[in-house]
Amino acid sequence: MVNVLAALMSLARFFKPIFDLVMDFLSWLLYVMMAMLAVASWIFKKAREGELTEEMIRKAKLFLSELGLDI
């Protein structure tokens, strides 16, 4: 029983850095998706209201490029 627990603890120590990297990537991905959703929502709202201009589109692209999302 003790050997099984020791083996599990050893595996946990081995996989923890990998798990941490995956979780960091997923949290970054969630942040990026939420930012893109906010920008898209803002653009669609302005388009529905008829207030969408080239300047607003340029600002949205600049914001996304600052996040590292060149579109």
C-alpha distances in whole Angstrom, upper triangle without the diagonal:
4,5,5,6,9,10,11,12,14,16,17,19,20,21,22,26,26,26,28,31,31,31,34,35,35,36,39,40,40,42,45,45,46,48,50,50,52,54,55,55,58,60,60,61,64,65,65,67,69,69,67,68,68,67,64,63,63,61,58,58,58,55,53,54,53,50,50,50,54,55
4,5,5,6,9,10,10,12,14,15,17,18,20,21,24,25,25,27,29,30,30,32,34,34,35,38,39,40,42,44,44,45,48,49,50,51,54,55,55,57,59,60,61,64,65,65,67,69,68,66,68,67,66,63,62,62,60,58,57,57,54,52,53,52,48,48,50,53,55
4,5,5,6,9,10,10,12,14,15,17,18,20,23,24,24,26,28,29,29,32,33,34,35,38,38,39,41,43,44,45,47,49,49,51,53,54,55,57,59,59,61,63,64,65,67,69,68,66,67,66,66,63,61,61,60,57,56,56,54,51,52,51,48,47,48,51,53
4,5,5,6,9,10,11,12,14,15,17,18,21,22,21,24,26,26,27,30,31,31,33,35,36,36,39,41,41,42,45,46,46,48,51,51,52,54,56,56,58,60,61,62,64,66,65,63,65,64,63,60,59,59,57,54,54,54,51,49,50,49,45,45,46,49,51
4,5,5,6,9,10,10,12,14,15,16,20,20,20,22,25,25,25,27,29,29,30,33,34,34,37,39,39,40,43,44,45,46,49,49,50,52,54,55,56,59,60,60,62,64,63,61,63,62,61,58,57,57,55,53,52,52,49,47,48,47,43,43,44,48,49
4,5,5,6,9,10,11,12,14,15,18,20,19,21,24,24,25,27,29,30,31,33,34,35,37,39,40,41,43,45,45,47,49,50,51,53,55,56,57,59,60,61,63,65,64,62,63,62,61,59,57,57,55,53,52,52,49,47,48,46,43,43,44,47,49
4,5,5,6,9,10,11,12,14,17,18,18,20,22,23,24,26,28,28,30,32,33,34,36,38,38,40,42,43,44,46,48,49,50,52,53,54,56,58,59,60,62,64,63,60,62,61,60,57,56,56,54,51,50,50,48,46,46,45,42,41,42,45,47
4,5,5,6,9,10,10,12,15,16,15,18,20,20,21,23,25,25,26,29,30,30,33,35,35,36,39,40,41,43,45,45,46,49,50,51,52,55,56,56,59,60,59,57,59,58,57,54,53,53,51,48,48,48,45,43,44,43,39,39,40,43,45
4,5,5,6,9,10,10,14,15,14,16,19,20,20,22,24,25,26,28,29,30,32,34,35,36,38,40,40,42,44,45,46,48,50,51,52,54,55,56,58,60,59,57,58,57,56,54,52,52,50,48,47,47,44,42,43,41,38,38,39,43,44
4,5,5,6,9,10,13,14,14,16,18,19,20,22,24,25,26,28,30,31,32,34,35,37,39,40,41,43,45,46,47,49,50,51,53,55,56,57,59,61,59,57,58,57,56,54,52,52,50,48,47,47,44,42,42,41,38,37,39,42,44
4,5,5,6,8,11,11,12,14,16,17,18,20,22,22,24,26,27,28,30,32,32,34,36,37,38,40,42,43,44,46,48,48,50,52,53,54,56,58,57,54,56,54,54,51,50,49,48,45,44,44,42,40,40,39,36,35,36,39,41
4,5,5,6,9,10,10,12,14,15,15,18,19,20,21,23,25,25,27,29,30,31,34,35,36,38,40,40,41,44,45,46,47,50,51,52,54,55,54,52,53,52,51,49,47,47,46,43,42,42,40,37,38,37,33,33,34,38,40
4,6,5,8,10,10,11,14,15,16,17,20,21,22,24,25,26,28,30,31,32,34,36,37,38,40,41,42,44,46,47,48,50,52,53,55,56,55,53,54,52,51,49,48,47,45,43,42,42,39,37,37,36,33,33,34,37,40
4,6,7,8,9,11,13,14,15,17,18,20,21,23,24,26,27,29,30,32,34,35,36,38,40,41,42,44,45,46,48,50,51,52,54,56,54,52,53,51,51,48,47,46,45,42,41,41,39,36,36,35,32,31,33,36,38
4,6,5,6,9,10,11,12,14,15,16,18,20,21,22,24,26,27,29,30,32,33,35,36,37,39,41,42,43,45,47,48,49,51,52,51,49,50,48,48,45,44,43,42,39,38,38,36,33,34,33,30,29,30,33,35
4,5,5,6,9,10,10,12,14,15,16,18,20,21,22,24,25,27,29,30,31,33,35,36,37,39,41,42,43,45,46,47,49,51,50,47,48,47,46,44,42,42,40,38,37,37,34,32,32,31,28,28,29,32,34
4,5,5,6,9,10,10,12,14,15,17,18,20,21,23,24,26,27,29,30,32,33,35,36,38,39,40,42,44,45,46,48,49,48,46,46,45,44,42,40,40,38,36,35,34,32,30,30,28,25,25,27,30,32
4,5,5,6,9,10,11,12,14,16,17,18,20,21,23,25,26,27,29,30,32,33,34,36,38,39,41,42,43,45,47,48,47,44,45,44,43,41,39,38,37,34,33,33,31,28,29,28,25,24,25,28,30
4,5,5,6,9,10,11,12,14,15,16,18,20,21,23,24,26,27,29,30,31,33,35,36,37,39,41,42,43,45,46,45,43,44,43,42,40,38,38,36,34,33,33,30,28,28,28,24,24,25,28,30
4,5,5,6,9,10,10,12,14,15,17,18,20,21,23,24,26,27,29,30,31,33,35,36,37,39,40,42,44,45,44,41,42,41,40,38,36,36,34,32,31,31,28,26,26,25,22,22,23,27,29
4,5,5,6,9,10,11,12,14,15,17,18,20,21,23,24,26,27,28,30,32,33,34,36,38,39,40,42,43,42,39,40,39,38,36,34,34,32,30,29,28,26,24,24,23,20,19,21,24,26
4,5,5,6,9,10,10,12,14,15,16,18,20,21,22,24,26,27,28,30,31,32,34,36,37,38,41,42,41,38,39,38,37,35,33,33,32,29,28,28,26,23,24,23,20,19,20,23,25
4,5,5,6,9,10,10,12,14,15,16,18,20,21,23,24,25,27,29,30,31,33,35,36,37,39,40,39,37,38,37,36,34,32,32,31,28,27,28,25,22,23,23,19,19,20,24,25
4,5,5,6,9,10,11,12,14,15,17,18,20,21,23,24,26,27,29,30,32,33,35,36,38,39,38,35,36,35,34,32,30,30,28,26,25,25,22,20,21,19,16,16,18,21,23
4,6,5,6,9,10,11,12,14,15,16,18,20,21,22,24,26,27,28,30,32,33,34,36,37,36,33,34,33,32,30,28,28,26,24,23,23,21,18,19,18,14,14,15,18,20
4,5,5,6,9,10,10,12,14,15,16,18,20,21,22,24,26,26,28,30,31,32,34,36,35,32,34,33,32,29,28,28,27,24,23,24,21,18,20,19,15,16,16,19,21
4,5,5,6,9,10,11,12,14,15,17,19,20,21,23,24,26,27,29,30,31,33,35,33,31,32,32,31,28,27,27,25,22,22,22,19,17,19,18,14,15,16,20,21
4,5,5,6,9,10,11,12,14,15,17,18,20,21,23,24,26,27,29,30,32,33,32,29,30,29,28,25,24,24,22,19,19,19,16,14,15,14,11,12,12,16,18
4,5,5,6,9,10,11,12,14,15,16,18,20,21,22,24,26,27,28,30,31,30,28,29,28,27,25,23,23,22,19,18,19,16,14,15,15,11,12,11,15,16
4,5,5,6,9,10,10,12,14,15,16,18,20,21,22,24,25,27,29,30,29,27,28,28,27,24,23,24,22,19,19,20,17,14,17,16,13,14,13,17,18
4,6,5,6,9,10,11,13,14,15,17,19,20,21,23,24,26,27,29,27,25,26,26,25,22,21,21,19,16,17,17,14,12,14,13,10,12,12,16,17
4,5,5,6,9,10,11,12,14,15,17,18,20,21,22,24,26,27,25,23,24,23,22,20,18,19,17,14,14,14,11,9,11,11,8,9,8,12,13
4,5,5,6,9,10,10,12,14,15,16,18,20,21,22,24,25,25,22,24,23,23,20,18,19,18,14,15,16,13,11,14,14,11,12,10,14,14
4,5,5,6,9,10,10,12,14,15,16,18,20,21,23,24,23,21,23,23,22,19,18,19,17,14,15,16,13,11,15,15,12,14,13,16,16
4,5,5,6,9,10,11,12,14,15,17,18,20,21,23,21,19,20,20,19,16,15,16,14,11,12,13,9,8,11,11,9,11,10,13,14
4,5,5,6,8,10,10,12,14,15,16,18,20,21,20,17,19,18,18,15,13,14,13,9,10,12,10,7,11,12,10,11,9,11,11
4,5,5,6,9,10,10,12,14,15,16,18,20,19,17,19,19,19,16,15,17,15,12,13,15,12,11,15,15,13,15,13,15,14
4,5,5,6,9,10,11,12,14,15,17,18,17,15,18,18,17,14,14,15,13,10,13,14,11,11,14,15,13,16,14,16,15
4,5,5,6,9,10,11,12,14,15,16,15,13,14,15,14,10,10,12,10,7,9,11,9,8,12,13,12,14,12,13,13
4,5,5,6,8,10,10,12,14,15,14,12,14,15,15,12,10,13,12,9,11,13,12,11,14,16,14,16,13,14,13
4,5,5,6,9,10,11,12,14,14,12,15,16,17,13,13,15,14,11,14,16,14,13,17,18,17,19,17,18,16
4,6,5,6,9,10,11,12,11,10,12,14,14,10,10,13,11,9,12,14,12,13,16,17,17,19,17,18,17
4,5,5,6,9,10,10,9,7,10,11,12,8,8,11,10,8,11,13,12,13,16,17,17,19,16,17,15
4,5,5,6,9,10,10,9,12,14,15,11,11,15,14,12,14,17,16,16,19,21,20,22,19,19,17
4,5,5,6,9,9,9,12,15,15,12,13,16,15,13,16,18,17,18,21,22,22,24,21,22,20
4,5,5,6,5,5,9,12,12,9,10,14,13,12,15,17,16,17,20,21,22,24,21,21,19
4,5,5,6,5,9,11,13,10,10,14,15,13,16,18,18,18,21,23,23,25,22,21,19
4,5,8,8,12,15,16,14,14,18,18,16,19,22,21,21,24,26,26,27,25,25,22
4,6,8,11,15,16,13,15,18,18,17,20,22,21,22,25,27,27,29,26,26,24
4,6,9,12,14,12,13,16,17,16,19,21,21,22,25,26,27,29,26,25,23
4,6,10,11,9,11,14,14,14,17,19,19,20,23,24,25,27,24,24,22
4,7,8,6,7,11,11,11,13,16,16,17,19,21,22,23,21,20,18
4,5,5,7,9,10,11,13,14,16,17,19,20,22,23,21,20,18
4,5,5,6,9,10,11,12,14,15,16,18,20,21,19,17,15
4,5,5,6,9,10,10,12,14,15,17,19,20,19,17,16
4,5,5,6,9,10,11,12,14,15,17,19,17,16,15
4,5,5,6,9,10,11,12,14,16,17,14,13,12
4,5,5,6,9,10,10,12,14,15,14,12,11
4,5,5,6,9,10,11,13,14,13,13,13
4,5,5,6,9,10,11,13,11,11,10
4,5,5,6,9,10,10,9,7,7
4,5,5,6,9,10,9,9,10
4,5,5,7,9,9,10,11
4,5,5,7,5,7,8
4,5,5,5,5,8
4,5,7,8,11
4,6,8,11
4,6,9
4,6
4
